[in-house]
């Protein structure tokens, strides 16, 4: 009789779109479920790698998909190996880029890394944090300067000798740039090799990545074989669509929900996402069963927004945000005490409306503020502002009022 294929636990399969290798039978090097069983029998947790290059300062919900899966491995008793790519960030991941990335200084990288770790929950209890920083044996935070900074030229040449130019050009981003005549700097070819070497350095059993990272994760497998290590599994998760429902969640596209946004802003953004995204948001950002959601599309949106907000801020804060959002949308400002505040102390008066929006951080620039106002997206205590040059002579005219941009962002003005 043929051997029965081994099934994986539900927590592992949730949201997964690719696993390689994905053998169906009992070979532990081809079947992740078998290696999980083997690790349990040997009382040896798997080492699950996730590398992040701190090239920015903010983590949004799109990034959190991978961290949630990493936390699921932690909760199942395995060791999360979080690699801060302080060395590889100096090169910059070429994935998804049509030109060579600007290289950051070590000071910029370290400052960004500190904000990443804070947003992931460093210094918080395991119950409140996205990752478990407190349970012994559940997390290693490593910086890849630890092993990459000391590579000498012969070792670098050895790494380069494990791959060909043809392999690099098979990577879609490189291939497209080469075909379009867009320059590819030689140091960019080093990026997949160096991050693949991370897997060797930490002896990873599993590497997590987005679907756009398959080339890089596969490079780690190749290098582990080259260095006579047991190759890792690649587990890939989808790229989260942003609030526009079309493009991936990206700060540059202004379609994100920040991991540390206040409950009201988070809930207000999430309850407006397109209906087609609700189920994927539930699967990727919560532990809810999508089948348990209400059938009514509007109620499904609200249930998803409540669950995601609760996962970050707790159910009490999420329910308060839901109630506040309903009052604000209906125009009632009588009981909006929990609306997040924006301070007027640093605003220079008299202040024009477009300047006010940028000065308190509701718009990234004065030009964006002008566009929002001209587009009819800005209200003050429910009254639409249509003139970007509307002038407020003194802060007392604004104190306690709620300034709204679009359907999702509200701030109560205060000193």
C-alpha positions in Angstrom: 0.0 0.0 0.0 1.2 3.5 -0.7 2.3 5.6 2.3 -0.2 8.1 3.6 0.8 11.7 3.0 1.5 13.7 6.2 -0.7 16.7 6.9 0.5 20.0 8.4 -1.1 21.7 11.4 -3.8 24.3 10.5 -1.8 27.1 12.1 1.0 26.5 9.7 -1.1 26.2 6.6 -3.2 29.3 7.3 -2.5 32.0 4.7 0.4 30.0 3.1 0.6 30.3 -0.7 3.9 28.4 -1.4 6.1 25.9 0.4 9.2 24.4 -1.1 10.1 21.7 -1.2 6.6 20.4 -0.8 6.9 16.6 -1.0 3.8 14.7 -0.1 5.4 11.8 1.6 7.6 11.0 4.6 11.1 12.2 3.6 12.0 14.8 6.3 14.0 16.8 3.7 11.0 17.0 1.4 8.1 17.3 3.8 8.0 20.1 6.4 5.4 18.2 8.5 7.8 15.3 8.8 10.6 17.6 10.0 8.2 19.1 12.5 7.5 15.5 13.8 11.2 14.8 13.9 11.9 18.0 15.8 9.3 17.1 18.4 10.6 13.5 18.8 14.1 14.9 19.3 12.9 17.7 21.6 14.6 20.2 19.3 12.8 23.3 18.2 13.0 24.3 14.6 15.0 27.4 13.8 12.7 29.7 11.8 14.4 32.6 10.0 12.9 35.9 9.1 15.3 38.6 7.8 14.3 42.3 7.8 16.4 45.1 6.3 15.7 48.3 8.4 15.5 50.6 5.4 12.5 52.6 6.9 11.1 53.4 10.3 7.5 52.2 10.2 6.0 48.7 10.1 2.5 48.4 8.6 -0.1 45.6 8.6 1.3 44.3 5.3 4.6 43.6 7.0 2.9 42.1 10.0 1.8 39.0 8.1 5.2 37.5 8.2 5.7 38.4 11.9 2.3 36.8 12.8 3.5 33.6 11.2 6.8 33.8 13.0 4.8 34.3 16.2 2.7 31.2 15.4 6.0 29.1 15.2 7.0 30.6 18.5 3.7 29.7 20.2 4.2 26.1 18.8 7.5 25.9 20.7 10.0 26.8 18.0 12.8 29.4 17.9 12.2 32.5 15.8 15.5 33.8 14.4 14.9 37.5 13.6 17.8 38.8 11.5 18.3 42.5 11.4 19.9 43.1 8.1 22.2 45.9 9.2 24.8 44.8 6.7 22.6 43.8 3.8 20.6 47.1 4.3 23.7 48.9 3.1 23.1 47.3 -0.3 19.4 47.2 -0.3 17.1 44.4 -1.5 16.7 44.9 -5.3 13.4 43.0 -5.3 10.7 45.1 -6.7 13.0 48.0 -7.6 13.6 49.4 -11.1 16.8 51.1 -10.1 19.8 50.9 -7.7 18.7 51.7 -4.2 20.3 54.5 -2.2 22.7 53.1 0.3 22.0 54.1 4.0 24.5 54.9 6.7 25.1 52.6 9.6 23.6 55.3 11.9 20.4 55.4 9.8 20.1 51.7 9.8 20.6 51.3 13.6 18.0 54.0 14.3 15.5 52.3 12.0 16.2 48.9 13.6 15.4 50.3 17.1 12.0 51.5 15.9 11.3 48.2 14.3 12.0 46.2 17.4 9.9 48.6 19.5 7.0 48.2 17.2 7.4 44.4 17.3 7.0 44.5 21.1 10.5 44.6 22.6 10.1 45.5 26.3 6.4 44.4 26.3 4.8 41.3 27.7 4.3 38.4 25.3 0.5 38.9 25.5 0.7 42.4 24.1 3.6 42.1 21.7 3.5 40.9 18.1 6.6 38.7 18.8 7.4 36.9 22.0 10.5 38.6 23.4 10.2 37.2 26.9 9.8 33.4 26.8 13.3 31.8 27.1 14.4 30.1 23.9 11.6 31.5 21.7 13.5 34.4 20.0 17.0 35.2 18.8 17.6 38.7 17.4 20.8 38.7 15.3 22.4 41.4 13.2 24.1 40.1 10.1 27.1 42.3 10.5 28.0 39.6 13.0 29.1 37.3 10.2 29.1 39.4 7.0 31.4 42.2 8.1 34.3 39.8 8.7 34.1 38.0 5.3 37.4 38.5 3.5 37.9 38.8 -0.2 38.6 35.1 -0.8 35.4 34.2 1.0 33.4 36.7 -1.0 34.9 35.3 -4.2 33.9 31.8 -3.0 30.3 33.0 -2.5 30.2 34.6 -5.9 31.4 31.3 -7.3 28.2 29.5 -6.2 26.0 31.4 -8.6 26.0 32.4 -12.3 25.1 35.6 -14.1 22.4 33.6 -15.8 20.9 32.7 -12.4 20.9 36.3 -11.3 19.3 37.5 -14.6 16.6 34.9 -14.1 15.5 37.0 -11.1 12.6 39.0 -12.6 13.7 42.4 -11.3 17.3 42.0 -12.7 16.0 40.5 -15.9 13.6 43.4 -16.5 16.2 46.0 -15.8 18.8 44.3 -18.0 16.3 43.9 -20.8 15.4 47.6 -20.5 18.9 48.8 -20.5 18.7 50.0 -16.9 22.0 49.7 -15.1 22.6 47.0 -12.5 25.4 47.7 -10.1 27.6 44.7 -9.4 27.1 45.0 -5.7 23.4 44.3 -6.2 24.2 40.7 -7.3 25.8 40.3 -3.9 22.5 40.9 -2.1 20.8 37.5 -2.7 24.1 35.7 -1.9 24.6 37.6 1.4 21.1 37.2 2.7 21.3 33.5 1.6 24.5 33.2 3.6 22.4 34.4 6.6 20.6 31.0 6.5 24.0 29.3 6.7 25.1 31.4 9.6 22.1 30.7 11.7 21.5 27.2 10.5 17.9 27.9 9.5 15.3 25.0 9.2 12.7 27.3 7.7 12.7 30.7 6.2 9.7 32.9 5.9 9.2 35.4 3.1 6.7 37.1 0.9 5.9 35.6 -2.6 8.3 38.2 -4.0 11.2 36.6 -2.0 11.2 33.1 -3.5 14.5 33.7 -5.4 16.3 35.0 -2.2 14.9 32.1 0.0 15.9 29.5 -2.6 19.4 31.1 -2.7 19.6 30.3 1.1 18.8 26.6 0.3 21.5 26.5 -2.3 24.2 27.9 0.0 23.3 25.6 2.8 23.8 22.7 0.5 27.1 24.2 -0.6 28.2 24.4 3.0 27.0 20.8 3.7 24.1 21.9 5.8 20.6 20.5 5.7 18.7 22.9 3.4 15.9 25.0 4.8 12.2 25.0 3.8 10.9 28.1 2.2 7.4 29.2 3.4 5.9 32.1 1.4 3.0 34.2 2.3 1.0 36.6 0.1 1.6 40.3 -0.4 -1.2 42.2 1.3 -3.2 44.5 -0.9 -3.5 48.0 0.4 -6.5 50.1 1.3 -7.1 50.9 -2.3 -7.7 47.2 -3.0 -5.4 47.3 -6.0 -1.7 47.8 -5.2 0.3 46.2 -2.5 0.3 48.0 0.9 3.1 50.5 0.7 3.8 53.8 2.5 4.9 55.3 -0.8 1.4 54.6 -2.2 -0.4 56.1 0.9 -2.5 53.0 1.3 -1.2 51.6 4.6 -2.4 51.0 8.1 0.5 51.5 10.5 1.1 48.8 13.1 1.1 51.4 15.9 -1.7 53.6 14.6 -4.2 54.6 17.3 -7.4 52.4 17.5 -9.7 54.9 15.9 -7.5 55.6 12.9 -6.9 51.9 12.4 -10.5 50.9 12.7 -11.7 53.8 10.5 -9.4 52.8 7.7 -10.1 49.1 7.9 -13.9 49.3 7.9 -13.7 51.0 4.5 -11.6 48.5 2.6 -13.2 47.0 -0.6 -15.5 44.0 0.1 -13.2 41.7 -2.0 -10.3 42.1 0.5 -12.2 41.3 3.7 -11.7 37.6 3.7 -8.0 37.9 3.0 -7.5 40.5 5.7 -9.3 38.1 8.2 -7.1 35.1 7.2 -3.8 37.0 7.2 -4.3 39.5 10.1 -6.5 37.7 12.6 -7.2 34.2 13.9 -10.9 34.4 13.0 -12.6 31.8 10.8 -13.8 33.8 7.7 -16.8 31.5 7.5 -18.0 32.9 10.9 -18.2 36.4 9.6 -21.7 38.0 8.9 -23.0 37.5 5.4 -23.9 41.2 5.0 -20.9 42.9 3.3 -21.0 46.0 5.6 -21.2 43.9 8.7 -18.3 41.8 7.4 -16.2 44.9 7.0 -16.9 46.1 10.5 -16.3 42.6 12.0 -13.0 42.4 10.3 -12.0 45.9 11.3 -12.9 45.2 14.9 -10.9 42.0 15.0 -7.8 43.5 13.4 -7.9 46.5 15.7 -8.4 44.3 18.7 -5.4 42.2 17.8 -3.2 45.3 18.2 -5.0 47.3 20.9 -7.3 44.8 22.8 -11.0 44.3 22.4 -12.0 47.2 24.8 -10.1 49.8 22.8 -11.3 48.3 19.5 -15.0 48.5 20.5 -14.5 52.1 21.7 -13.0 52.9 18.3 -15.9 51.3 16.6 -18.4 53.3 18.6 -16.4 56.6 18.0 -16.2 55.9 14.3 -19.9 55.5 14.1 -20.6 58.8 15.9 -18.1 60.7 13.8 -19.5 59.3 10.5 -23.0 60.3 11.6 -21.8 63.8 12.4 -22.2 63.5 16.2 -19.2 64.9 18.1 -20.9 64.9 21.6 -18.9 62.0 22.9 -15.6 61.8 21.0 -13.2 61.9 23.9 -11.3 59.0 22.6 -10.5 60.6 19.2 -6.7 60.9 19.0 -5.4 64.3 19.6 -3.3 66.6 17.5 -1.3 69.3 19.3 -1.5 72.9 18.1 1.4 74.1 20.3 4.0 74.0 17.4 1.6 75.6 14.8 2.5 79.2 13.9 -0.6 81.4 13.8 -2.2 82.9 11.8 -2.3 79.6 10.0 -3.8 78.7 6.6 -5.8 75.5 6.3 -3.2 73.7 4.0 -0.4 74.6 6.4 -2.3 73.4 9.4 -2.9 70.0 7.9 0.8 69.5 7.2 2.0 71.1 10.5 0.0 68.6 12.6 1.0 65.7 10.5 -2.3 64.8 8.8 -0.8 65.4 5.4 2.8 64.6 4.4 3.2 68.0 2.7 1.5 71.3 1.9 0.9 70.2 -1.6 -0.9 67.1 -0.5 -2.9 69.2 2.0 -4.0 71.5 -0.9 -5.1 68.5 -3.0 -7.1 67.0 -0.1 -8.9 70.3 0.6 -9.6 70.9 -3.1 -10.9 67.4 -3.4 -13.4 67.9 -0.7 -11.8 65.5 1.8 -11.3 67.8 4.7 -13.9 68.7 7.4 -13.7 70.7 10.6 -16.4 69.6 13.1 -18.3 68.1 10.2 -18.2 71.2 8.0 -16.3 70.8 4.7 -13.3 73.1 4.1 -13.0 74.0 0.5 -10.4 76.8 0.5 -6.8 75.8 1.1 -6.0 79.4 2.1 -8.7 79.6 4.7 -7.0 81.4 7.6 -7.3 80.7 11.3 -6.0 83.7 13.2 -5.6 82.0 16.6 -5.5 78.5 18.1 -8.5 79.3 20.3 -10.7 79.1 17.2 -9.7 75.4 16.8 -9.4 74.1 20.3 -11.5 71.0 20.9 -12.7 70.7 17.4 -12.3 67.5 15.3 -10.4 67.8 12.0 -11.2 65.0 9.5 -9.3 64.0 6.4 -11.2 61.6 4.2 -13.4 59.0 5.8 -10.7 57.4 7.9 -8.6 60.0 9.7 -9.8 62.1 12.6 -7.9 64.3 15.1 -9.2 66.4 18.0 -7.2 69.7 18.1 -5.7 70.6 21.5 -2.7 72.2 23.1 
